[in-house]
Amino acid sequence: MPDSFFAYAEWVELETFFAGYLLVYAIIYLVALNRPATGFVKTRLLPNLPLAYAFAGTLYLGLQLKNAYPDYTIEHLTAGVQLPYLRIWGLISILFWIPLLQKKPVFSLLHSLVFFFLLMKSLFLQLFTSSPGNDMARNNMKIYSISIFLNLGALILVTIISLLIARFNTQKRSTGI
């Protein structure tokens, strides 16, 4: 757990955007295993997982750019960074827009595993060490819940957009345009 308030705020941002992806991935993957090979989950949702993760990373980048507004100089962008390695690791998630990385959803899972591990480590330390109250553990669970909903919402949005694009392409081919 970060020591200063600003480091904690950065940590909360990172955990909110990336930690919940692991559970979303696991649920979609387990549902895809139990459905027929032509199922919607296996053909539409599972391939969209890296895109949803890249979308969450893009939203994180947007938050960082919004926080840096109006001064986008390198000095200003790096001046207030408390957790530089984690921030860079979070921004790497944007690379999942690249089609080569989209083909292996397990890479996005491994990327998210870092943030999930840090959240679980924080929870473990809060629950099993001498700490005043369970407010931090409760706060971590709220952060994790929001992260799950954010990643699930990103997956739903990306899936809807991909379905609309597929439908548009099908209509375009059928009309001969």
Salt bridges, closest charged atoms under 4 A:
GLU10 OE2 - ARG87 NH2 3.53
ASP135 OD1 - ARG138 NH1 3.36
